[in-house]
Amino acid sequence: MGQPVSPFSKQQLLPQEEMLEVLRQKGELFIGIPKENQVMEKRVCLTPDAVNALTAHGHRILVEAGAGLGANYSDLDYTDAGADITKDKKKVFSCPLLLKVEPPSFSEIQLINPQTTVISALQLKTQSKKYFEEMAKKRITAIGFEYIRDDDGKFPAVRSLSEIAGISSVLIASEIMSATNKGNGLMFGNISGVPPAEVVIIGAGTVGEFAARSALGLGANVKIFDNSITKLRSIQSLLKQTVYTSTLQPKNLLKALKRCDVAIGAVRGNDRSPVVVSTTMVEHMKKGAVIIDVSIDTGGCFETSEITTHGKPTIEKYGVIHYGVPNIPSRYPKTATISISNIFTPYLLKIGEDGGLENALRFDKGLRNGLYMYHGILTNKSVGEWFDLSYSDINFLIF
């Protein structure tokens, strides 16, 4: 019999040097939180409680004086939580990691140091080609928080803000209908012997779900329209009750709009929201009825909608009151701030644990999904195609 064949080579049988696992080095983050300067933007990225959690882990946070005032957080609240406060805007923008709600403006990009990391909203529809070119010059690494995915593949920031927008739409409609706001004087509640308010919701996504939940909670009669049967089925089970649902058939929609007191538009398209309700349909609505177009951020789904401001939020067309203020969550800046802060804090702690953003991007696919610029190289396909800019696959750059 021959010698048994060893599964190991001679080389492998020789003593080998011991390979130690390289541990991820915990990194200390230096985070800058500037004051938002866009009109009506009162939100801030981190609450004092979140700042406290981060500073307790050894991270440094520099907050621009007055950054939290819009959301009712004083500078003292932040210093008590362990942050440093400065009135020097340039100093805040020179931090290696910047947290913003709105994307940085052109003048703010000039203040940012090269190789800085910026985490903010991207708001693709409001950007220009020059914006990305300016960021590339500074070799900035940028993450759009509305594109970050969680473990379930959902977008937590978008969902949180959609929940606020959905609930807000009903609260706003209820305010507009009161006689003190020159409305038709109808109350949203279900009063014994009085027919309930009729509400039509167009779109069965997160905004539609939370608008329906609030309207039903106040006792209104709700009708939901969407072209996706799956979404309509899902909303029925999420609301845990049977409500009127229909696909977007003009005949059914017109019939519901003629009777309704409030119509809420919550339809999203790929680029622009599709116009679902025509001018003719609006003309047939009751005098004093209210339209809340939550889709106004992406163009609006009512043909008669126009962008309005928090200062003058409504316009009247064909006897119907239209509300078209974009960025509805900024109406409730404290709630929106806590909501955004809850999303940011675990990610920031994780980036610190992983030893900085580079490592965190390697390990976290969901965070990588939010990345649209890496050291000045565009990595987002939709941004590249939208603005005709060359882009690279992030997976080739990181590994």
Backbone hydrogen bonds in HBPLUS format (Angstrom, degrees):
<---DONOR---> <-ACCEPTOR-->    atom                        ^
c    i                          cat <-CA-CA->   ^        H-A-AA   ^      H-
h    n   atom  resd res      DA  || num        DHA   H-A  angle D-A-AA Bond
n    s   type  num  typ     dist DA aas  dist angle  dist       angle   num
A0013-LEU N   A0009-SER O   3.22 MM   4  6.54 137.6  2.41 144.3 155.5     1
A0013-LEU N   A0010-LYS O   3.20 MM   3  5.26 132.1  2.45  95.3 107.9     2
A0014-LEU N   A0011-GLN O   3.31 MM   3  5.52 146.8  2.43 101.2 110.0     3
A0027-GLY N   A0352-GLY O   2.74 MM 325  4.81 162.2  1.77 156.3 154.2     4
A0060-ARG N   A0029-LEU O   2.84 MM  31  6.17 159.8  1.88 171.0 168.7     5
A0097-LEU N   A0030-PHE O   3.32 MM  67  6.18 142.1  2.47 167.7 161.7     6
A0031-ILE N   A0060-ARG O   2.83 MM  29  6.20 161.5  1.86 161.9 157.2     7
A0062-LEU N   A0031-ILE O   2.78 MM  31  6.18 165.5  1.80 167.3 172.4     8
A0032-GLY N   A0097-LEU O   2.77 MM  65  6.15 159.5  1.81 161.8 168.5     9
A0099-LEU N   A0032-GLY O   2.99 MM  67  6.26 163.8  2.01 174.5 173.9    10
A0033-ILE N   A0062-LEU O   2.82 MM  29  6.22 160.0  1.86 162.1 163.8    11
A0064-GLU N   A0033-ILE O   2.97 MM  31  6.24 169.7  1.98 156.3 154.5    12
A0041-GLU N   A0038-GLN O   3.21 MM   3  5.52 165.4  2.23 126.5 125.8    13
A0050-ALA N   A0047-THR O   3.03 MM   3  5.21 119.5  2.41 102.3 116.8    14
A0051-VAL N   A0047-THR O   3.00 MM   4  6.35 157.5  2.06 154.6 161.6    15
A0052-ASN N   A0048-PRO O   2.88 MM   4  6.12 152.3  1.95 146.7 154.2    16
A0053-ALA N   A0049-ASP O   3.05 MM   4  6.38 152.2  2.13 143.1 149.8    17
A0054-LEU N   A0050-ALA O   3.03 MM   4  6.34 152.2  2.10 147.8 155.1    18
A0055-THR N   A0051-VAL O   2.83 MM   4  6.07 167.3  1.85 158.7 162.0    19
A0056-ALA N   A0052-ASN O   3.00 MM   4  6.02 147.8  2.10 142.6 151.1    20
A0057-HIS N   A0054-LEU O   3.00 MM   3  5.22 141.4  2.16 100.6 112.0    21
A0059-HIS N   A0054-LEU O   3.21 MM   5  5.65 161.2  2.25 142.8 138.8    22
A0058-GLY N   A0055-THR O   2.95 MM   3  5.02 156.1  2.00 108.4 111.0    23
A0084-ASP N   A0061-ILE O   2.86 MM  23  6.23 169.7  1.87 164.3 167.0    24
A0063-VAL N   A0084-ASP O   2.77 MM  21  6.10 170.5  1.78 171.1 170.5    25
A0086-THR N   A0063-VAL O   3.06 MM  23  6.43 151.5  2.15 152.4 157.1    26
A0067-ALA N   A0064-GLU O   3.02 MM   3  5.58 151.2  2.10 147.4 145.1    27
A0065-ALA N   A0086-THR O   2.81 MM  21  5.55 155.8  1.87 145.0 146.1    28
A0069-LEU N   A0066-GLY O   3.29 MM   3  5.28 155.9  2.35 103.1 110.1    29
A0071-ALA N   A0068-GLY O   3.03 MM   3  5.51 136.8  2.22 111.7 123.0    30
A0073-TYR N   A0068-GLY O   2.87 MM   5  4.73 162.4  1.90 129.5 129.7    31
A0072-ASN N   A0069-LEU O   2.92 MM   3  4.80 159.0  1.96 109.9 111.3    32
A0077-ASP N   A0074-SER O   3.08 MM   3  5.20 123.7  2.41  96.7 110.3    33
A0078-TYR N   A0075-ASP O   3.11 MM   3  5.21 119.8  2.49  95.4 109.7    34
A0079-THR N   A0075-ASP O   2.94 MM   4  6.33 156.1  2.00 150.9 158.0    35
A0080-ASP N   A0076-LEU O   2.84 MM   4  5.96 161.8  1.88 152.0 157.0    36
A0081-ALA N   A0077-ASP O   3.21 MM   4  6.34 129.8  2.48 127.5 139.9    37
A0081-ALA N   A0078-TYR O   3.09 MM   3  4.98 128.4  2.37  90.5 104.6    38
A0083-ALA N   A0078-TYR O   2.98 MM   5  5.47 162.3  2.01 151.2 145.8    39
A0082-GLY N   A0079-THR O   2.99 MM   3  5.10 158.5  2.04 104.1 110.7    40
A0091-LYS N   A0088-ASP O   3.13 MM   3  5.37 125.3  2.44 101.5 114.6    41
A0092-VAL N   A0088-ASP O   3.34 MM   4  6.79 151.7  2.42 147.8 154.9    42
A0092-VAL N   A0089-LYS O   3.08 MM   3  5.27 117.6  2.49  98.0 112.7    43
A0093-PHE N   A0089-LYS O   3.01 MM   4  6.37 160.9  2.05 154.7 160.0    44
A0094-SER N   A0090-LYS O   3.03 MM   4  6.19 115.6  2.46 135.0 150.4    45
A0094-SER N   A0091-LYS O   3.24 MM   3  5.18 146.0  2.36  93.2 103.1    46
A0095-CYS N   A0092-VAL O   3.18 MM   3  5.71 166.0  2.20 115.6 118.1    47
A0117-THR N   A0096-PRO O   2.89 MM  21  6.14 170.5  1.90 153.9 156.8    48
A0098-LEU N   A0117-THR O   2.81 MM  19  6.21 166.6  1.82 164.0 168.4    49
A0119-ILE N   A0098-LEU O   2.87 MM  21  6.17 167.8  1.88 164.7 168.1    50
A0100-LYS N   A0119-ILE O   2.95 MM  19  6.32 165.3  1.97 158.4 160.5    51
A0121-ALA N   A0101-VAL O   3.04 MM  20  5.82 149.8  2.14 133.5 141.6    52
A0108-GLU N   A0105-SER O   3.05 MM   3  5.07 119.8  2.42  95.6 111.1    53
A0109-ILE N   A0105-SER O   2.90 MM   4  6.23 148.5  2.00 152.7 162.0    54
A0110-GLN N   A0106-PHE O   3.30 MM   4  6.64 147.6  2.41 144.1 151.1    55
A0111-LEU N   A0108-GLU O   2.97 MM   3  5.19 134.0  2.19 101.4 114.1    56
A0112-ILE N   A0109-ILE O   3.13 MM   3  5.22 143.1  2.28 100.0 110.6    57
A0115-GLN N   A0138-LYS O   2.97 MM  23  6.45 151.9  2.05 162.8 171.7    58
A0141-THR N   A0116-THR O   2.99 MM  25  6.32 167.2  2.01 155.0 159.2    59
A0118-VAL N   A0141-THR O   2.81 MM  23  6.29 156.6  1.86 158.1 166.2    60
A0143-ILE N   A0118-VAL O   2.86 MM  25  6.31 160.5  1.90 163.5 168.9    61
A0120-SER N   A0143-ILE O   3.10 MM  23  6.50 159.5  2.14 171.3 176.6    62
A0145-PHE N   A0120-SER O   2.84 MM  25  5.80 153.6  1.91 133.3 141.7    63
A0126-THR N   A0123-GLN O   2.96 MM   3  5.82 155.0  2.03 126.5 133.1    64
A0127-GLN N   A0124-LEU O   3.19 MM   3  5.40 164.0  2.22 110.0 114.8    65
A0131-TYR N   A0128-SER O   3.14 MM   3  5.37 130.1  2.40 101.4 113.6    66
A0133-GLU N   A0129-LYS O   3.13 MM   4  6.45 152.9  2.21 148.0 156.4    67
A0134-GLU N   A0130-LYS O   2.85 MM   4  6.08 154.9  1.91 153.9 159.5    68
A0135-MET N   A0131-TYR O   3.15 MM   4  6.44 154.6  2.22 142.6 149.3    69
A0136-ALA N   A0132-PHE O   2.92 MM   4  6.08 149.0  2.01 141.2 149.9    70
A0137-LYS N   A0133-GLU O   3.04 MM   4  6.30 147.6  2.15 143.4 151.2    71
A0140-ILE N   A0135-MET O   3.25 MM   5  5.69 176.9  2.25 154.8 155.2    72
A0139-ARG N   A0136-ALA O   2.91 MM   3  4.85 156.4  1.97 103.8 110.8    73
A0376-GLY N   A0140-ILE O   2.93 MM 236  4.95 151.7  2.01 133.4 127.1    74
A0142-ALA N   A0373-MET O   2.76 MM 231  4.94 147.9  1.86 127.4 137.5    75
A0372-TYR N   A0142-ALA O   2.95 MM 230  5.91 166.8  1.97 154.3 158.5    76
A0373-MET N   A0142-ALA O   3.35 MM 231  4.94 149.4  2.45 141.5 136.9    77
A0144-GLY N   A0370-GLY O   2.85 MM 226  5.17 159.9  1.89 148.6 142.5    78
A0147-TYR N   A0144-GLY O   2.96 MM   3  5.70 165.8  1.98 125.0 129.7    79
A0148-ILE N   A0145-PHE O   3.35 MM   3  5.33 163.8  2.38 102.0 106.7    80
A0149-ARG N   A0366-GLY O   3.16 MM 217  4.34 164.2  2.18 114.8 116.0    81
A0150-ASP N   A0154-LYS O   2.82 MM   4  5.56 150.1  1.91 149.6 159.8    82
A0153-GLY N   A0150-ASP O   2.94 MM   3  5.31 162.3  1.97 116.3 120.8    83
A0159-ARG N   A0155-PHE O   3.01 MM   4  6.18 163.0  2.04 158.4 164.0    84
A0160-SER N   A0156-PRO O   2.95 MM   4  6.12 166.0  1.97 149.3 152.7    85
A0161-LEU N   A0157-ALA O   3.07 MM   4  6.28 170.4  2.08 153.2 155.5    86
A0162-SER N   A0158-VAL O   2.85 MM   4  5.95 146.0  1.96 144.1 154.6    87
A0163-GLU N   A0159-ARG O   2.84 MM   4  6.10 148.9  1.94 151.2 159.3    88
A0164-ILE N   A0160-SER O   3.15 MM   4  6.51 158.7  2.20 147.0 151.8    89
A0165-ALA N   A0161-LEU O   2.91 MM   4  6.13 160.0  1.95 144.0 150.0    90
A0166-GLY N   A0162-SER O   2.85 MM   4  5.98 154.7  1.91 146.8 153.1    91
A0167-ILE N   A0163-GLU O   3.11 MM   4  6.36 169.9  2.12 153.2 154.7    92
A0168-SER N   A0164-ILE O   2.83 MM   4  5.91 163.1  1.86 152.2 158.1    93
A0169-SER N   A0165-ALA O   2.96 MM   4  6.05 151.6  2.04 142.8 149.2    94
A0171-LEU N   A0167-ILE O   3.21 MM   4  6.55 162.9  2.24 151.0 156.0    95
A0172-ILE N   A0168-SER O   2.73 MM   4  5.90 163.6  1.76 165.2 169.0    96
A0173-ALA N   A0169-SER O   3.08 MM   4  6.17 159.2  2.12 136.5 142.4    97
A0174-SER N   A0170-VAL O   2.97 MM   4  6.15 157.1  2.02 147.9 154.0    98
A0175-GLU N   A0171-LEU O   3.04 MM   4  6.34 148.3  2.15 142.0 150.2    99
A0175-GLU N   A0172-ILE O   3.08 MM   3  5.08 117.1  2.49  94.3 109.7   100
A0176-ILE N   A0172-ILE O   2.90 MM   4  6.21 165.7  1.92 158.5 161.8   101
A0177-MET N   A0173-ALA O   3.00 MM   4  6.17 149.8  2.10 147.2 154.9   102
A0178-SER N   A0175-GLU O   3.13 MM   3  5.53 147.2  2.24 107.0 116.3   103
A0185-GLY N   A0177-MET O   2.70 MM   8  5.54 135.3  1.89 160.9 172.9   104
A0181-ASN N   A0178-SER O   3.03 MM   3  5.60 151.0  2.11 112.8 121.1   105
A0183-GLY N   A0178-SER O   3.00 MM   5  5.06 153.5  2.07 136.4 134.2   106
A0182-LYS N   A0179-ALA O   2.94 MM   3  4.76 150.6  2.03 112.2 110.6   107
A0194-VAL N   A0191-ILE O   2.86 MM   3  5.39 162.5  1.89 142.4 144.0   108
A0221-ASN N   A0197-ALA O   2.81 MM  24  6.03 170.2  1.82 167.0 170.4   109
A0261-ASP N   A0198-GLU O   2.83 MM  63  5.26 164.2  1.85 136.7 141.6   110
A0262-VAL N   A0198-GLU O   3.16 MM  64  6.54 155.0  2.23 160.8 164.7   111
A0199-VAL N   A0221-ASN O   2.83 MM  22  6.00 170.5  1.83 170.0 168.3   112
A0223-LYS N   A0199-VAL O   2.87 MM  24  6.27 149.3  1.97 160.6 170.3   113
A0200-VAL N   A0262-VAL O   2.86 MM  62  6.30 163.2  1.89 158.0 163.2   114
A0264-ILE N   A0200-VAL O   2.77 MM  64  6.21 164.7  1.80 166.3 171.7   115
A0201-ILE N   A0223-LYS O   2.78 MM  22  6.13 168.8  1.80 168.0 170.9   116
A0225-PHE N   A0201-ILE O   2.83 MM  24  6.23 160.7  1.87 165.2 169.7   117
A0202-ILE N   A0264-ILE O   2.83 MM  62  6.15 172.7  1.83 174.9 176.6   118
A0266-ALA N   A0202-ILE O   2.74 MM  64  5.68 156.7  1.80 160.8 165.8   119
A0203-GLY N   A0225-PHE O   2.67 MM  22  5.83 160.6  1.71 170.4 174.5   120
A0209-GLU N   A0205-GLY O   2.86 MM   4  6.04 154.4  1.93 147.5 155.4   121
A0210-PHE N   A0206-THR O   3.01 MM   4  6.24 165.9  2.03 155.0 157.0   122
A0211-ALA N   A0207-VAL O   2.90 MM   4  6.03 147.5  2.01 148.4 158.3   123
A0212-ALA N   A0208-GLY O   2.89 MM   4  5.99 160.5  1.93 146.3 151.8   124
A0213-ARG N   A0209-GLU O   2.92 MM   4  6.14 157.3  1.97 144.4 151.2   125
A0214-SER N   A0210-PHE O   3.11 MM   4  6.16 160.1  2.15 136.8 141.2   126
A0215-ALA N   A0211-ALA O   2.92 MM   4  6.10 166.6  1.94 153.1 157.2   127
A0216-LEU N   A0212-ALA O   2.84 MM   4  5.94 164.0  1.87 153.9 158.4   128
A0217-GLY N   A0213-ARG O   2.98 MM   4  6.07 149.2  2.08 137.7 146.8   129
A0218-LEU N   A0214-SER O   3.04 MM   4  6.34 136.2  2.24 142.1 153.1   130
A0218-LEU N   A0215-ALA O   3.21 MM   3  5.21 130.1  2.48  92.6 105.3   131
A0220-ALA N   A0215-ALA O   2.91 MM   5  5.37 163.5  1.94 153.6 148.1   132
A0219-GLY N   A0216-LEU O   2.93 MM   3  4.93 150.1  2.02  99.7 109.4   133
A0224-ILE N   A0244-TYR O   2.85 MM  20  6.20 172.0  1.85 157.1 158.1   134
A0246-SER N   A0224-ILE O   2.96 MM  22  6.45 139.3  2.13 155.2 164.5   135
A0226-ASP N   A0246-SER O   3.06 MM  20  6.57 152.2  2.14 153.4 162.1   136
A0232-LEU N   A0228-SER O   3.09 MM   4  6.41 158.7  2.14 149.1 155.1   137
A0233-ARG N   A0229-ILE O   2.83 MM   4  6.04 154.6  1.89 149.9 157.1   138
A0234-SER N   A0230-THR O   2.86 MM   4  6.02 154.7  1.92 144.5 152.3   139
A0235-ILE N   A0231-LYS O   2.85 MM   4  6.05 157.1  1.90 149.8 155.2   140
A0236-GLN N   A0232-LEU O   3.20 MM   4  6.36 151.6  2.28 139.6 146.3   141
A0237-SER N   A0233-ARG O   3.29 MM   4  6.66 157.7  2.34 146.1 150.9   142
A0238-LEU N   A0234-SER O   2.89 MM   4  6.16 152.0  1.97 149.7 158.7   143
A0239-LEU N   A0235-ILE O   2.91 MM   4  5.97 152.7  1.98 146.1 152.2   144
A0249-GLN N   A0247-THR O   2.70 MM   2  5.70 138.5  1.87 110.8  97.3   145
A0253-LEU N   A0249-GLN O   2.92 MM   4  6.04 169.7  1.93 164.3 167.4   146
A0254-LEU N   A0250-PRO O   2.85 MM   4  5.84 163.7  1.87 147.0 151.7   147
A0255-LYS N   A0251-LYS O   3.13 MM   4  6.28 158.2  2.18 142.3 148.3   148
A0256-ALA N   A0252-ASN O   3.04 MM   4  6.30 156.1  2.10 146.4 152.5   149
A0257-LEU N   A0253-LEU O   2.83 MM   4  6.07 159.1  1.88 154.0 160.4   150
A0258-LYS N   A0254-LEU O   2.95 MM   4  6.10 152.3  2.03 149.2 155.5   151
A0259-ARG N   A0256-ALA O   3.22 MM   3  5.41 130.7  2.48  99.1 111.0   152
A0260-CYS N   A0256-ALA O   3.03 MM   4  6.11 135.2  2.24 145.2 158.0   153
A0290-VAL N   A0261-ASP O   2.87 MM  29  6.24 161.5  1.91 145.0 150.0   154
A0263-ALA N   A0290-VAL O   2.80 MM  27  6.27 156.9  1.85 162.2 169.8   155
A0292-ILE N   A0263-ALA O   2.87 MM  29  6.29 163.0  1.90 160.8 166.3   156
A0265-GLY N   A0292-ILE O   2.92 MM  27  6.29 161.4  1.95 150.0 155.6   157
A0294-VAL N   A0265-GLY O   2.89 MM  29  5.61 128.7  2.16 143.6 154.7   158
A0273-SER N   A0298-THR O   2.88 MM  25  5.59 172.5  1.89 149.6 151.7   159
A0276-VAL N   A0301-CYS O   2.86 MM  25  5.36 142.4  2.00 129.3 137.3   160
A0277-VAL N   A0301-CYS O   3.09 MM  24  6.45 171.8  2.09 163.4 165.9   161
A0303-GLU N   A0277-VAL O   2.83 MM  26  6.06 169.6  1.84 174.3 174.9   162
A0282-VAL N   A0278-SER O   3.19 MM   4  6.59 155.1  2.26 148.4 155.0   163
A0283-GLU N   A0279-THR O   2.94 MM   4  6.27 152.5  2.02 152.2 160.3   164
A0284-HIS N   A0281-MET O   3.13 MM   3  5.29 134.1  2.35  98.0 110.1   165
A0285-MET N   A0282-VAL O   3.00 MM   3  5.26 157.7  2.05 108.9 116.1   166
A0289-ALA N   A0286-LYS O   3.18 MM   3  5.47 157.1  2.24 127.0 125.9   167
A0288-GLY N   A0319-GLY O   2.76 MM  31  5.93 177.6  1.76 159.0 159.8   168
A0321-ILE N   A0289-ALA O   2.91 MM  32  6.23 153.7  1.98 174.9 168.8   169
A0291-ILE N   A0321-ILE O   2.74 MM  30  6.10 163.4  1.76 169.0 170.7   170
A0323-TYR N   A0291-ILE O   2.78 MM  32  6.04 151.6  1.86 162.0 171.8   171
A0293-ASP N   A0323-TYR O   3.12 MM  30  6.30 169.5  2.14 170.6 171.0   172
A0296-ILE N   A0293-ASP O   3.28 MM   3  5.63 158.8  2.33 111.9 113.8   173
A0298-THR N   A0295-SER O   2.88 MM   3  5.71 149.7  1.98 124.3 131.5   174
A0300-GLY N   A0295-SER O   2.95 MM   5  4.54 142.9  2.09 123.8 113.1   175
A0299-GLY N   A0296-ILE O   3.09 MM   3  4.82 158.4  2.14 111.0 106.7   176
A0305-SER N   A0302-PHE O   3.11 MM   3  5.37 164.8  2.14 112.3 117.1   177
A0308-THR N   A0324-GLY O   2.90 MM  16  5.06 162.6  1.93 113.1 115.5   178
A0315-ILE N   A0322-HIS O   2.99 MM   7  5.28 151.1  2.07 142.8 152.1   179
A0322-HIS N   A0315-ILE O   2.69 MM   7  5.28 177.8  1.69 174.1 173.6   180
A0317-LYS N   A0320-VAL O   2.98 MM   3  5.34 164.1  2.01 150.8 151.5   181
A0320-VAL N   A0317-LYS O   2.85 MM   3  5.34 164.4  1.88 119.6 124.1   182
A0330-SER N   A0327-ASN O   3.08 MM   3  5.93 156.4  2.14 124.4 130.4   183
A0331-ARG N   A0328-ILE O   2.90 MM   3  5.74 166.9  1.92 131.3 134.4   184
A0332-TYR N   A0329-PRO O   3.00 MM   3  5.61 151.9  2.08 115.7 122.8   185
A0336-ALA N   A0332-TYR O   3.03 MM   4  6.21 170.6  2.04 161.5 164.6   186
A0337-THR N   A0333-PRO O   2.82 MM   4  5.80 148.9  1.91 138.1 146.7   187
A0338-ILE N   A0334-LYS O   3.00 MM   4  6.27 165.1  2.02 152.7 155.5   188
A0339-SER N   A0335-THR O   2.98 MM   4  6.17 157.2  2.03 147.8 154.7   189
A0340-ILE N   A0336-ALA O   2.89 MM   4  6.13 162.5  1.92 151.2 155.0   190
A0341-SER N   A0337-THR O   2.82 MM   4  5.89 165.0  1.84 153.1 158.3   191
A0342-ASN N   A0338-ILE O   2.97 MM   4  6.11 148.6  2.07 143.2 150.3   192
A0343-ILE N   A0340-ILE O   2.98 MM   3  5.25 131.2  2.23 101.8 115.2   193
A0344-PHE N   A0340-ILE O   2.93 MM   4  6.27 162.8  1.96 157.2 162.2   194
A0345-THR N   A0341-SER O   2.96 MM   4  5.94 177.1  1.96 157.2 158.0   195
A0347-TYR N   A0344-PHE O   3.02 MM   3  5.42 114.1  2.48 109.6 125.5   196
A0348-LEU N   A0344-PHE O   2.94 MM   4  6.17 159.2  1.98 159.5 166.4   197
A0349-LEU N   A0345-THR O   2.95 MM   4  6.17 164.5  1.97 159.7 163.8   198
A0350-LYS N   A0346-PRO O   2.92 MM   4  6.06 150.9  2.01 142.5 150.9   199
A0351-ILE N   A0347-TYR O   2.81 MM   4  6.09 153.9  1.88 149.1 156.3   200
A0352-GLY N   A0348-LEU O   3.02 MM   4  6.26 155.8  2.08 145.8 151.9   201
A0353-GLU N   A0349-LEU O   2.90 MM   4  6.19 156.4  1.96 144.5 151.3   202
A0354-ASP N   A0350-LYS O   2.81 MM   4  6.01 154.0  1.88 151.4 158.3   203
A0356-GLY N   A0351-ILE O   2.76 MM   5  5.11 160.3  1.80 161.1 158.1   204
A0355-GLY N   A0352-GLY O   3.10 MM   3  5.22 155.4  2.17 102.4 109.8   205
A0360-ALA N   A0356-GLY O   3.16 MM   4  6.36 164.6  2.18 150.0 154.8   206
A0361-LEU N   A0357-LEU O   2.83 MM   4  5.97 156.8  1.89 159.0 162.8   207
A0362-ARG N   A0358-GLU O   3.29 MM   4  6.60 140.9  2.46 135.3 145.4   208
A0362-ARG N   A0359-ASN O   2.95 MM   3  5.04 122.7  2.29  96.9 112.4   209
A0363-PHE N   A0359-ASN O   3.08 MM   4  6.45 152.4  2.16 153.4 160.5   210
A0364-ASP N   A0360-ALA O   2.84 MM   4  5.78 148.5  1.94 151.2 159.5   211
A0368-ARG N   A0364-ASP O   3.08 MM   4  6.30 154.5  2.15 144.5 152.2   212
A0369-ASN N   A0365-LYS O   3.02 MM   4  6.28 133.2  2.24 138.0 149.8   213
A0370-GLY N   A0367-LEU O   3.00 MM   3  5.40 142.2  2.15 106.2 116.6   214
A0371-LEU N   A0368-ARG O   3.14 MM   3  5.22 148.2  2.24 101.0 110.4   215
A0379-THR N   A0372-TYR O   2.98 MM   7  4.94 169.2  1.99 116.7 120.2   216
A0374-TYR N   A0377-ILE O   2.80 MM   3  5.06 166.5  1.82 143.7 145.6   217
A0377-ILE N   A0374-TYR O   2.93 MM   3  5.06 162.0  1.96 110.2 115.7   218
A0392-SER N   A0378-LEU O   2.87 MM  14  6.32 157.3  1.92 158.9 162.2   219
A0384-GLY N   A0380-ASN O   3.01 MM   4  6.24 164.2  2.04 152.8 157.7   220
A0385-GLU N   A0381-LYS O   2.89 MM   4  6.16 162.1  1.92 157.5 161.8   221
A0386-TRP N   A0382-SER O   2.88 MM   4  5.86 154.9  1.95 140.8 148.5   222
A0387-PHE N   A0383-VAL O   3.00 MM   4  6.10 164.4  2.02 154.1 156.6   223
A0388-ASP N   A0384-GLY O   2.88 MM   4  5.43 106.6  2.43 133.8 148.2   224
A0389-LEU N   A0384-GLY O   2.82 MM   5  4.51 155.5  1.88 130.4 137.8   225
A0396-PHE N   A0393-ASP O   3.05 MM   3  5.72 149.1  2.15 117.2 125.0   226
A0397-LEU N   A0394-ILE O   2.98 MM   3  5.06 131.7  2.22  98.9 112.7   227
A0398-ILE N   A0394-ILE O   3.01 MM   4  6.19 152.1  2.09 161.5 167.1   228
